[in-house]
Amino acid sequence: MSVVDLSKQVALGIDIGGTNTKFGLVNHRGEILAKGSIPTDQYSTPEAFIDALYENIKPLIDEHGVDGIIEGIGIGAPNANYYRGTIELAPNLPWKGIINFADLVTAKFKSPCKMTNDANAAALGEMMYGAARGMKDFIMITLGTGVGSGIVSGGHLIYGHDGFAGELGHTIVKPGGRKHWSTGSEGSLEAYASATGIAITAKKMRAEFPDSMLNQFPEESINSKTVHECALKGDAVAIEVFRYTGHKLGEALANFVMFSSPEAILLFGGVIKAGDFILKPAKLHMERNLLPIFRNKVRLVFSELDEADAAILGASALVWEK
């Protein structure tokens, strides 16, 4: 029987965003051997985009692969269907409709390809390389421009019957509430707890309190970062923006806990840089809205993956997943 040296096996992780696409070659230990990026929005067809990916990645594969061969390709992308290997009706990508993306990538790279949405990929990356190592039941929440999620139960990512399960960011936390800028739904978690939602809340609150430091910034500069800066300086309105956001997030987390009874909820993304300003009210309102049998059992845990590389690592984890 031959011995396989796993340390030399290399996976390709690709994270497709609306503006830029990042890629990297990753080994079993989660070490990124080489990485790069290309603009997503400069290619009018998926075929042209994949050709550009190949031109940029092939030299890296020749250098770091085993005899120029990689173990496989994992892709995180908006509206990616794990079962079908398709990108379906993604609103922030330049290519419309349903695209058989994994097949196109496999044909070009001559290597097997699996794909899922970016939040699911983040959950897999956390389970393989990060804070969720050893966990079989947890929920990954990504708090960035939007709110993404991945649900792991019994050691398996939940995809649902059609490949699209786990869109917790679009669950309704305030019926008849704030209208979402893209979906049109009213009162979704993403409309409140994302960086975009925080900016909307801040603009509304600062209009009611002219003395707030937030009014020192022009309208277009109001974002979660400027709110955090003002909160650190003691601005009561900025602190209230985060308290309100944490309140809504905590109520949603309580629902998620009672759905799947996770060991932990992992938080990732730029929004969590606000730290206790948002996490304390989130924890408070999560516990307050849980049934007694669930209270004080679920940890809120920060991601251990480097923010700059997490998407690449998450995508590459699809290759090692059995």
LOBATI-306811 format. One line per 8 residues: number of its first residue (from 1); their letters; for each residue x, y, z of N, C-alpha, C. Coordinates in steps of 0.1 Angstrom, whole numbers, plus 2048, in hexadecimal, padded with zeros to 3 digits. Example, Ala and Ser with C-alpha at 12.3 -4.5 7.8 and 13.67 -1.06 7.14 Angstrom:
REM residues 2
1> AS> 884,7C7,84E,87B,7D3,84E,884,7DF,84E  880,7EA,847,889,7F5,847,881,800,84F
***
This chain:
REM residues 322
1> MSVVDLSK> 808,7F4,800,800,800,800,809,80C,800  806,816,7F7,80E,822,7F6,80A,82C,801  813,834,805,811,83E,80F,80F,84B,809  804,852,80C,800,85F,807,805,86A,810  80D,873,80B,812,87E,813,808,88A,812  7FF,88B,81C,7F5,895,81C,7FB,8A3,81C  806,8A4,822,80C,8B2,824,80F,8B8,817  811,8B0,80D,814,8B6,800,808,8B8,7F7
9> QVALGIDI> 7FC,8B4,7FB,7F0,8B6,7F3,7EC,8C5,7F4  7E7,8CA,7E9,7E4,8D8,7E9,7D6,8DA,7E3  7CE,8E3,7E9,7C0,8E6,7E4,7C0,8F4,7DF  7B8,8F7,7D6,7B6,905,7D1,7A9,90A,7D7  7AA,915,7DE,79E,91C,7E3,79C,929,7DC  78F,92B,7D7,78B,937,7D0,77F,93D,7D6  780,94A,7D9,775,952,7DF,771,95C,7D5  764,95B,7D0,75F,964,7C5,757,96E,7CC
17> GGTNTKFG> 75B,97B,7CB,753,986,7D0,74E,98E,7C4  745,997,7C7,73F,9A0,7BC,749,9A9,7B5  753,9AD,7BD,75E,9B6,7B7,76B,9AF,7B4  76F,9A7,7BE,77C,9A0,7BD,77B,991,7C0  784,989,7BA,784,97B,7BD,792,978,7C2  793,971,7CE,7A0,96D,7D4,7A2,95E,7D2  7AE,95A,7D1,7B1,94C,7D0,7BE,949,7D7  7C0,93C,7DB,7CC,938,7E1,7CE,929,7E1
25> LVNHRGEI> 7DA,924,7E2,7DD,916,7E3,7E0,913,7F1  7D9,909,7F7,7D8,907,805,7DC,8F8,808  7E4,8F6,812,7E7,8E8,816,7DE,8E3,821  7E0,8D7,825,7D7,8D1,830,7D7,8D8,83D  7E2,8DF,840,7E4,8E6,84C,7DD,8F4,84C  7D8,8F8,840,7D2,905,83F,7DC,910,83C  7E8,90C,837,7F2,916,833,7F0,919,825  7EF,926,822,7ED,92B,815,7FB,92C,80E
33> LAKGSIPT> 7FE,924,804,80B,924,7FE,80D,92F,7F4  802,933,7ED,803,93E,7E4,7F4,943,7E2  7F3,950,7DF,7E6,955,7DD,7E6,961,7D4  7DA,966,7CF,7D9,971,7C6,7CB,975,7C5  7C8,97E,7BC,7BA,982,7BA,7B9,988,7AC  7AD,988,7A7,7A9,98F,79A,79C,996,79C  799,9A1,794,78C,9A7,795,781,99E,790  776,99D,796,76B,995,792,763,99C,787
41> DQYSTPEA> 761,9A9,789,757,9B0,781,75D,9B5,773  769,9B1,76F,76E,9B5,763,76C,9AB,758  765,9A0,75B,763,995,751,754,994,74E  750,995,742,741,995,73F,73B,987,73E  744,97D,73D,73F,96F,73D,746,967,747  740,95C,74C,747,954,756,753,94C,74F  752,94A,742,75D,943,73B,769,94C,73B  767,959,738,773,962,738,779,963,745
49> FIDALYEN> 770,963,750,775,964,75D,77D,958,761  779,94C,75E,780,940,761,78D,93F,759  78D,944,74D,799,944,745,7A4,94D,74C  79F,958,752,7A8,961,759,7AD,95B,766  7A4,954,76D,7A8,94D,779,7B3,943,776  7B1,93B,76B,7BB,931,767,7C9,937,764  7C9,942,75D,7D5,948,759,7DD,94D,765  7D6,951,770,7DC,956,77C,7E0,94B,785
57> IKPLIDEH> 7D8,940,785,7DA,936,78F,7E4,92B,78A  7E4,928,77D,7EC,91D,778,7FA,91E,77C  801,929,77B,80F,92A,77F,811,926,78E  807,929,797,808,926,7A5,807,917,7A7  7FE,911,79F,7FC,902,7A0,809,8FB,79B  80F,900,790,81B,8FA,78B,826,8FB,796  826,905,79E,831,907,7A8,82E,8FF,7B4  821,8FF,7B9,81F,8F9,7C6,817,8EC,7C6
65> GVDGIIEG> 811,8E8,7BB,80A,8DC,7BA,814,8D0,7BA  80F,8C4,7BC,817,8B8,7BB,818,8B4,7AC  823,8B6,7A6,825,8B3,798,81B,8BC,790  818,8C8,795,80F,8D1,78E,801,8CD,78F  7FD,8C5,799,7EF,8C0,79B,7EB,8C4,7A9  7DE,8C9,7AA,7D8,8CC,7B7,7CD,8C1,7BA  7CA,8C1,7C7,7C0,8B7,7CC,7B2,8BA,7C7  7AF,8C7,7C6,7A2,8CB,7C1,7A0,8DA,7C3
73> IGIGAPNA> 794,8DE,7C0,791,8ED,7C0,784,8EF,7C8  785,8F8,7D2,779,8FC,7D9,776,90B,7D7  769,90E,7D5,765,91B,7D1,75A,920,7DB  75C,92C,7E0,751,933,7E8,74C,93E,7DF  73F,93F,7DD,739,949,7D4,72B,94C,7D8  726,958,7D5,718,95B,7D8,70F,952,7D0  704,94D,7D7,6FA,945,7D1,6FF,938,7CB  70A,933,7D1,710,927,7CB,708,91B,7D1
81> NYYRGTIE> 705,911,7C8,6FD,905,7CC,707,8F9,7CD  709,8F4,7D9,712,8EA,7DC,70F,8DD,7D4  702,8DA,7D3,6FE,8CD,7CC,700,8CE,7BD  6FD,8D9,7B7,6FD,8DA,7A9,70A,8E0,7A3  712,8E7,7AC,71E,8ED,7A7,71B,8F9,79E  710,900,7A2,70B,90B,79A,70C,918,7A2  70C,923,79B,70A,931,7A1,6FC,935,79B  6F3,938,7A4,6E5,93A,7A0,6E0,948,7A4
89> LAPNLPWK> 6DD,950,79A,6D6,95D,79B,6DD,966,7A5  6EB,966,7A5,6F2,96E,7AE,6F1,97D,7AA  6EB,985,7B3,6E8,993,7B0,6F5,99C,7AE  700,998,7B5,70C,9A1,7B5,717,99C,7AC  714,993,7A4,71E,98E,79A,71A,993,78C  724,994,783,721,999,776,71A,98F,76D  719,982,771,713,978,768,706,974,76E  6FC,974,766,6EE,972,76A,6E9,964,767
97> GIINFADL> 6DE,960,76D,6D8,953,76B,6DF,948,773  6DE,93C,76E,6E4,930,775,6F0,92C,76D  6FB,92B,774,708,928,76D,70E,91B,772  711,912,76A,717,905,76E,726,907,770  729,90F,77B,736,914,77E,740,909,781  73D,900,789,746,8F5,78D,74B,8ED,781  741,8EA,778,745,8E3,76C,74E,8EB,763  74C,8F8,762,755,900,75A,763,900,760
105> VTAKFKSP> 764,901,76D,771,902,773,778,8F5,772  771,8EA,774,777,8DC,773,77C,8DA,765  775,8DE,75B,779,8DD,74D,786,8E5,74A  787,8F0,750,792,8F9,74D,79F,8F4,755  79D,8F1,762,7A8,8EE,76A,7AC,8DF,76A  7A2,8D7,765,7A4,8C8,765,7A6,8C3,773  79E,8C8,77C,79E,8C4,78A,790,8C5,790  78C,8BC,79A,77F,8BC,79F,77C,8C9,7A7
113> CKMTNDAN> 770,8CE,7A6,76C,8DA,7AC,75F,8D9,7B4  75F,8DF,7C0,753,8DF,7C8,751,8EE,7CC  745,8F2,7CE,742,900,7D2,736,901,7DB  736,90C,7E3,72B,90F,7EB,72B,91E,7ED  721,923,7F5,722,932,7F7,72D,936,801  730,942,801,73C,947,809,73B,944,818  72F,946,81D,72D,944,82C,72E,935,82F  729,92C,827,72B,91E,829,739,91A,828
121> AAALGEMM> 740,920,81F,74F,91D,81E,756,922,82A  752,92D,82F,758,932,83C,756,929,847  74A,923,848,748,919,853,751,90D,851  752,908,845,75B,8FD,843,76A,900,846  76E,90C,843,77B,910,846,77E,911,855  774,916,85C,775,917,86A,775,90A,871  76E,900,86B,76E,8F2,871,77B,8EB,86E  781,8EE,863,78D,8E7,85F,79A,8EE,865
129> YGAARGMK> 79A,8FC,865,7A6,903,868,7A5,90C,874  799,90F,879,797,91A,882,791,916,88F  789,91F,894,783,91E,8A2,77A,913,8A4  774,90D,899,76A,902,89A,771,8F4,899  77E,8F3,899,784,8E6,898,77F,8DE,8A4  77B,8D2,8A1,775,8C9,8AB,767,8CA,8AE  761,8D5,8A9,752,8D7,8AB,74A,8D0,8A0  73F,8CA,8A4,736,8C4,89B,729,8CB,899
137> DFIMITLG> 726,8D5,8A2,71A,8DD,8A1,71D,8EB,8A4  71C,8F3,89A,71F,902,89C,718,909,890  717,916,892,711,91F,888,71C,92A,885  71F,92C,878,728,937,874,720,943,870  722,94E,875,71B,95A,871,726,964,86C  725,968,85F,72E,972,85A,727,980,859  72D,98A,860,727,997,861,730,9A1,85A  72C,9A3,84D,734,9AC,845,72A,9B5,83E
145> TGVGSGIV> 72C,9B8,831,723,9C0,829,715,9BA,82A  714,9AD,82A,707,9A6,82D,709,99D,839  6FF,994,83B,700,98A,846,6FF,97C,83F  70A,974,840,70A,967,83B,70A,95D,846  708,950,843,707,946,84E,70A,938,848  70F,930,851,711,922,84D,70E,91A,85A  706,90F,858,701,907,864,707,8F9,863  70E,8F6,86D,714,8E8,86E,70D,8E1,879
153> SGGHLIYG> 708,8D5,875,701,8CC,87F,706,8BE,87E  70A,8B8,889,710,8AB,888,71C,8A9,880  724,8B4,87E,730,8B4,877,72E,8B7,868  721,8B9,864,71E,8BB,855,718,8C9,853  71C,8CF,849,716,8DC,845,708,8D9,83F  6FF,8E1,844,6F1,8DF,83F,6EF,8E7,832  6EC,8E0,828,6E9,8E6,81B,6DA,8E6,817  6D2,8DD,81E,6C4,8DD,81A,6C2,8D4,80E
161> HDGFAGEL> 6B5,8D3,809,6B3,8CA,7FE,6B7,8D0,7F1  6B9,8DD,7F0,6BC,8E4,7E3,6CA,8EA,7E3  6D1,8E9,7EE,6DE,8EF,7EF,6DF,8FE,7F4  6D4,903,7F8,6D4,911,7FC,6D0,914,80A  6D1,90A,813,6CD,90B,821,6D7,915,828  6D2,91B,833,6DB,922,83B,6DC,931,839  6D2,937,832,6D2,945,830,6CC,94D,83C  6D3,94C,847,6CE,951,853,6CD,961,853
169> GHTIVKPG> 6D6,967,84B,6D6,975,84A,6C9,97B,844  6C1,973,83E,6B5,977,838,6A8,973,83F  6AA,96D,84B,69F,96A,854,69A,977,85A  68D,978,85D,687,984,861,688,986,870  68E,991,875,68F,993,883,686,99E,888  680,9A6,87F,677,9B0,882,66C,9B1,877  661,9A9,879,657,9A9,86F,652,9B7,86B  651,9B9,85E,64D,9C6,859,658,9D1,85C
177> GRKHWSTG> 664,9CD,85E,66E,9D7,862,675,9DC,856  682,9E0,857,68A,9E7,84D,68A,9DF,840  688,9E6,835,688,9E0,828,696,9DD,823  699,9D1,81F,6A6,9CE,81A,6A8,9D4,80D  6B4,9DA,80B,6B8,9E1,7FF,6B8,9D9,7F2  6BA,9CC,7F4,6BB,9C3,7E8,6B0,9BA,7E6  6AC,9B3,7F1,6A1,9A8,7F0,693,9AE,7F1  692,9BA,7F8,685,9C0,7F9,67E,9BA,806
185> SEGSLEAY> 683,9B0,80C,67D,9AB,818,67D,9B5,824  674,9B3,82D,673,9BD,838,676,9B7,845  681,9BC,84B,685,9B8,859,68F,9AD,859  697,9AA,84F,6A1,99F,850,6AC,9A3,859  6B3,999,85E,6BF,99B,866,6C9,9A3,85F  6CC,9A0,852,6D6,9A7,84A,6D3,9B6,84A  6C7,9BA,84A,6C3,9C8,849,6C7,9D0,856  6CA,9C8,860,6CE,9CF,86D,6DC,9CC,871
193> ASATGIAI> 6E0,9BF,870,6ED,9BB,876,6F9,9BB,86D  6F7,9BE,860,702,9BF,857,709,9CC,858  715,9CE,852,71B,9DB,852,712,9E5,84B  70B,9E1,841,702,9E9,839,6F6,9EE,842  6F1,9E4,84A,6E6,9E7,853,6EA,9F0,85E  6F6,9EF,863,6FB,9F7,86E,6FC,A06,869  701,A07,85C,702,A15,857,6F4,A1B,856  6EA,A13,852,6DC,A19,851,6D7,A1D,85F
201> TAKKMRAE> 6DA,A15,869,6D6,A18,876,6DC,A25,87B  6E9,A26,878,6F1,A31,87D,6EC,A3E,876  6E9,A3E,86A,6E4,A4A,863,6D7,A4E,869  6CE,A45,86C,6C1,A48,872,6C3,A4E,880  6CB,A48,888,6CD,A4C,896,6D4,A5A,897  6DE,A5C,88E,6E5,A69,88F,6DC,A74,88B  6D2,A72,882,6C9,A7C,87E,6C1,A81,88A  6BE,A78,894,6B6,A7B,89F,6BE,A82,8AA
209> FPDSMLNQ> 6CC,A81,8A9,6D4,A87,8B4,6DF,A8F,8AE  6DD,A9C,8AB,6E6,AA4,8A4,6F4,AA5,8AB  6F4,AA3,8B8,701,AA4,8C0,70A,A98,8BE  705,A8E,8B8,70D,A81,8B7,71A,A84,8AE  725,A7E,8B2,731,A7E,8AA,72F,A79,89C  725,A71,89A,722,A6B,88D,71F,A76,883  71A,A81,888,716,A8C,87F,722,A94,87A  72E,A90,87F,73A,A97,87A,73F,A90,86C
217> FPEESINS> 739,A85,869,73C,A7E,85C,732,A81,852  737,A82,845,72D,A83,83A,725,A76,839  719,A78,833,710,A6C,832,717,A60,82C  71F,A62,821,725,A56,81A,730,A50,823  734,A56,82D,73F,A51,836,73A,A49,842  72D,A49,843,727,A42,84F,727,A33,84C  72F,A2B,853,72F,A1D,852,733,A17,860  734,A09,860,736,A03,86D,743,A07,873
225> KTVHECAL> 74D,A0B,86B,75A,A0F,870,759,A1D,877  752,A26,870,751,A33,877,748,A33,883  73E,A2A,883,736,A28,88F,73F,A23,89B  748,A19,897,751,A14,8A1,75A,A1F,8A7  760,A27,89E,769,A31,8A2,762,A3B,8AC  755,A3E,8A9,74E,A47,8B2,74A,A40,8BF  747,A33,8BF,744,A2C,8CB,750,A2B,8D4  75C,A29,8CE,768,A29,8D6,76B,A36,8DD
233> KGDAVAIE> 766,A41,8D8,767,A4E,8DE,75C,A52,8E7  753,A48,8E9,749,A4A,8F3,73C,A50,8EE  73A,A51,8E1,72E,A57,8DB,722,A4E,8DE  718,A53,8E5,70D,A4B,8EA,705,A46,8DE  703,A4E,8D4,6FB,A49,8C8,702,A3E,8C1  70F,A3E,8BF,716,A34,8B9,715,A27,8C1  717,A28,8CE,715,A1D,8D7,707,A17,8D6  6FD,A1F,8D5,6F0,A1B,8D4,6ED,A14,8C6
241> VFRYTGHK> 6F4,A18,8BC,6F3,A11,8AF,6F7,A03,8B0  702,A00,8B7,707,9F3,8B9,6FE,9EB,8C3  6F9,9F2,8CD,6F1,9EB,8D6,6E4,9E6,8CF  6DE,9EE,8C7,6D2,9EB,8C0,6D5,9DF,8B6  6E1,9E0,8AF,6E5,9D6,8A6,6E7,9C9,8AD  6EE,9C9,8B9,6F0,9BD,8C0,6E3,9B7,8C6  6D9,9C0,8C9,6CC,9BB,8CE,6C6,9B3,8C3  6C5,9B8,8B7,6BF,9B1,8AB,6C6,9A4,8A8
249> LGEALANF> 6D4,9A5,8A9,6DC,999,8A6,6D9,98E,8B1  6D9,992,8BD,6D7,989,8C8,6C9,982,8C7  6BF,989,8C4,6B2,983,8C2,6B2,978,8B7  6B9,97B,8AC,6BA,972,8A1,6C3,966,8A5  6CE,968,8AD,6D6,95D,8B1,6CE,953,8BA  6C5,959,8C2,6BD,950,8CB,6B4,947,8C2  6AF,94C,8B8,6A7,943,8AF,6B0,938,8A8  6BC,93C,8A4,6C5,933,89E,6C9,928,8A8
257> VMFSSPEA> 6CC,92C,8B4,6CF,922,8BE,6C4,918,8C1  6B8,91C,8C1,6AD,913,8C4,6AA,90B,8B8  6AF,90F,8AD,6AD,906,8A1,6B6,8FB,8A0  6C3,8FD,8A3,6CD,8F2,8A1,6D5,8EE,8AD  6D3,8F6,8B8,6DB,8F3,8C5,6EA,8F1,8C3  6F0,8FC,8BE,6FF,8FB,8BB,707,8FC,8C8  713,8F7,8C7,71D,8F8,8D2,722,907,8D2  723,90D,8C7,728,91B,8C7,722,922,8BA
265> ILLFGGVI> 722,92F,8BB,720,937,8AF,72D,93F,8AC  732,93D,8A0,73F,943,89C,73B,950,895  742,95B,898,73F,968,892,74C,96C,88A  749,971,87E,754,975,875,750,981,86D  75A,989,86A,757,995,861,75A,9A2,868  75A,9AC,860,75E,9BA,864,756,9BF,870  749,9BC,870,740,9C1,87A,745,9BD,888  74A,9B1,88A,74E,9AD,898,75A,9B5,89D
273> KAGDFILK> 760,9BD,895,76B,9C6,89B,765,9CF,8A5  758,9D1,8A5,752,9DA,8AF,753,9D4,8BD  756,9C7,8BE,758,9C0,8CB,74C,9C1,8D4  74F,9C4,8E0,744,9C3,8EA,739,9CD,8E8  73B,9D8,8E0,730,9E1,8DD,724,9DA,8D7  727,9CF,8CF,71D,9C8,8C8,71B,9BA,8CF  726,9B4,8D4,725,9A6,8D9,71E,9A5,8E6  720,9AF,8EF,719,9AE,8FC,70A,9AF,8FA
281> PAKLHMER> 705,9B8,8F3,6F6,9B8,8F1,6F1,9AC,8E9  6F9,9A7,8E0,6F6,99B,8D8,6F4,98F,8E2  6FE,98D,8EA,6FE,982,8F4,6F2,984,8FE  6F0,990,903,6E5,992,90C,6D8,98F,906  6D5,993,8FA,6C8,991,8F4,6C7,983,8EF  6D2,97C,8EB,6D1,96E,8E8,6CC,966,8F4  6D3,968,8FF,6D0,960,90B,6C2,963,910  6BE,970,90F,6B1,974,914,6A5,96E,90D
289> NLLPIFRN> 6A8,96B,900,69D,965,8F8,69E,956,8F6  6A7,950,8FD,6A8,941,8FC,69F,93A,906  69A,92F,903,694,926,90D,69E,922,917  69A,920,924,6A4,91D,92E,6AD,911,92B  6A8,907,924,6B1,8FB,920,6BD,8FF,917  6BC,90B,911,6C7,90F,908,6D0,919,90E  6CC,91F,919,6D4,92A,91E,6E2,926,923  6EB,930,921,6F9,92E,926,700,921,921
297> KVRLVFSE> 6FC,91D,916,702,911,910,70A,914,903  706,91F,8FC,70C,922,8EF,716,92D,8F0  722,92B,8EC,72C,935,8EC,72C,93E,8DF  72E,94A,8E1,731,953,8D5,740,954,8D3  745,950,8C8,753,94E,8C6,758,956,8B9  763,95D,8BB,769,964,8AF,770,95A,8A6  76F,95C,899,776,954,88F,785,955,892  78C,94A,890,79B,94A,891,7A2,94B,884
305> LDEADAAI> 79A,94C,879,7A0,94E,86C,7A4,95C,869  7AF,95E,863,7B3,96C,85F,7A9,971,854  7A4,97D,857,799,982,84E,79D,983,840  7A9,986,83D,7AE,988,82F,7AE,97A,828  7B0,96F,82F,7B2,962,829,7A7,959,82B  79D,95C,834,793,953,838,78B,94D,82C  787,956,822,77F,951,817,787,947,80F  794,949,80D,79C,93F,805,79D,932,80D
313> LGASALVW> 79F,932,81A,7A0,926,822,793,91F,823  788,926,824,77B,920,824,778,919,817  77B,91F,80C,778,919,7FF,781,90C,7FD  78E,90D,802,797,902,800,792,8F6,809  78B,8F9,814,786,8EE,81D,77C,8E5,816  776,8EA,80B,76C,8E2,804,774,8D6,7FD  780,8D8,7FA,788,8CD,7F3,78B,8C2,7FD  78E,8C5,80A,791,8BB,813,785,8B4,819
321> EK> 779,8BB,818,76D,8B5,81E,769,8A8,817  767,89E,81F,763,891,81A,754,88E,81C
***
